Amino acid sequence: MKGLKSIALFLAMATAFLFAALAVNQEQVALTFAIWQTPFTLSIFWWLLGALVIGILLGVLYGSWLNVRYRFANRRLRKALAKAEQQLAHQPRDNT
């Protein structure tokens, strides 16, 4: 129940922040990159929200890529360990 309350509080605060940012950043702007300019204008809020969403998506993709890499490395190391343990089990023991 405590976790549910904290999630609800977070969502309420995030919603309030989004509405406040939307109310403040209403100036229409076009982005300019070197000599190219966007053919349309949006409010600063939407440009910033778009940049945030793109950044989150890129972070999730990068994290997923790392996770896949580490899973493959882990699988390879587990196979090598199992092979080494099997070889060790078949070694004759010297009980002197």
Helices and strands as residue ranges (DSSP letters): H 2-24, E 28-29, E 32-33, E 36-37, E 42-43, H 44-89
